[in-house]
Amino acid sequence: MSMKWTPRHSRSLASLLHAGCSTAECAEALEVCETTIRRHRKRRVVQDRLGALRAKDLADEYYEGVAAVSEDECPYHGAAITARCWWMAGFHDAQRGMA
């Protein structure tokens, strides 16, 4: 089962938590995601598009690894976190420009 994530789904961190998913891995990954977004926003002023794309690649690799840990408990976990990170950090714009 999969779900298509849009900016509407990404407005709050709480929207990524699913009923019945209270695993430590999920909570930790969400916290790391929020920290990554804050750091990226601080550096964004001096980053160019290529830098943002490289940051996206690194974030994608990390969150895919985290999602694999708790995939059984929360089937949308990895997709939700990755979509939110890309959207909140402006990666959706970078992807659109490279498509």
DARARA-V273366 format. One record per backbone hydrogen bond with DSSP energy under -1.0 kcal/mol. CO is the residue of the C=O (numbers start at 0). NH is the residue of the N-H. E is the energy in kcal/mol with one decimal. If there is no record, write none. Layout:
<<CO & NH & E> <CO & NH & E>>
This chain:
<<5 & 8 & -1.2> <12 & 15 & -1.7> <13 & 16 & -1.4> <17 & 20 & -2.4> <22 & 26 & -2.0> <23 & 27 & -2.7> <24 & 28 & -2.4> <25 & 29 & -2.1> <26 & 30 & -1.8> <27 & 31 & -2.4> <28 & 32 & -2.5> <29 & 33 & -2.1> <30 & 34 & -2.1> <31 & 35 & -2.5> <32 & 36 & -2.2> <33 & 37 & -2.2> <34 & 38 & -2.5> <35 & 39 & -2.4> <36 & 40 & -2.3> <37 & 41 & -1.7> <38 & 42 & -1.7> <39 & 43 & -1.5> <42 & 45 & -1.5> <43 & 46 & -1.0> <47 & 51 & -2.0> <48 & 52 & -2.2> <49 & 53 & -2.1> <50 & 54 & -2.2> <51 & 55 & -2.2> <52 & 56 & -2.1> <53 & 57 & -2.1> <54 & 58 & -2.6> <55 & 59 & -2.8> <56 & 60 & -2.0> <57 & 61 & -2.1> <58 & 62 & -2.7> <59 & 63 & -2.1> <60 & 64 & -1.5> <61 & 65 & -2.0> <62 & 66 & -2.6> <63 & 67 & -1.5> <69 & 73 & -2.1> <73 & 76 & -1.7> <75 & 79 & -2.9> <76 & 80 & -2.2> <77 & 81 & -2.7> <78 & 82 & -2.5> <79 & 83 & -2.2> <80 & 84 & -2.7> <81 & 85 & -2.7> <82 & 86 & -2.5> <83 & 87 & -3.0> <84 & 88 & -2.0> <85 & 90 & -2.5> <85 & 91 & -1.1> <89 & 93 & -1.2> <90 & 94 & -2.8> <91 & 95 & -2.0> <92 & 96 & -2.0> <93 & 97 & -1.3> <94 & 98 & -1.3>>
